[in-house]
């Protein structure tokens, strides 16, 4: 029987750690995808393997770092749903990450 797999958006915060661990506890192989750009977590690019090992050792989660810098900058120049305001700071950013995660 083939083991079911899942991809989780991973920020390294408590919510994404718990989400990945809960899914993994259901005997589902979880790959945590952490996006980086010049605006968030780009320092991880210099220590990809060390970070992956750290996440694996601490949380038992396989992690992958994906640099979305170029695509993200282009999105910010011309967001499909506008720049947003109030409770909608960046719907395009979330849509982009979810769509990009599916392709990873």
Residue pairs with C-beta under 8 A, 6 or more apart in sequence:
3 27
3 28
3 29
4 27
4 28
4 29
5 28
5 29
5 30
5 31
6 23
6 28
6 29
6 30
6 31
7 30
7 31
7 32
7 33
7 101
7 102
7 104
8 16
8 19
8 20
8 23
8 30
8 31
8 32
8 33
8 61
9 16
9 32
9 33
9 35
9 97
9 98
9 101
10 16
10 17
10 20
10 32
10 33
10 34
10 55
10 61
10 63
11 34
12 34
12 41
12 55
16 32
17 59
17 61
20 30
20 32
20 59
20 61
21 59
21 60
21 61
23 30
24 30
24 60
24 61
29 62
30 61
30 62
31 62
31 63
31 64
32 55
32 61
32 62
32 63
32 64
33 63
33 64
33 66
33 101
33 104
34 41
34 44
34 63
34 64
34 65
34 66
35 41
35 66
35 67
35 68
35 97
35 100
35 101
36 42
36 44
36 45
36 65
36 66
36 67
36 68
36 69
37 67
37 68
37 69
37 72
37 73
38 69
38 73
39 72
42 67
42 69
44 51
44 65
45 65
45 67
48 65
51 63
51 65
52 62
52 63
52 64
52 65
55 61
55 62
55 63
56 62
56 63
64 104
66 100
66 104
68 96
68 97
68 100
71 96
71 100
72 93
72 96
75 92
75 93
75 96
79 90
79 92
79 93
80 92
80 95
81 91
81 92
81 95
83 90
84 90
84 91
84 92
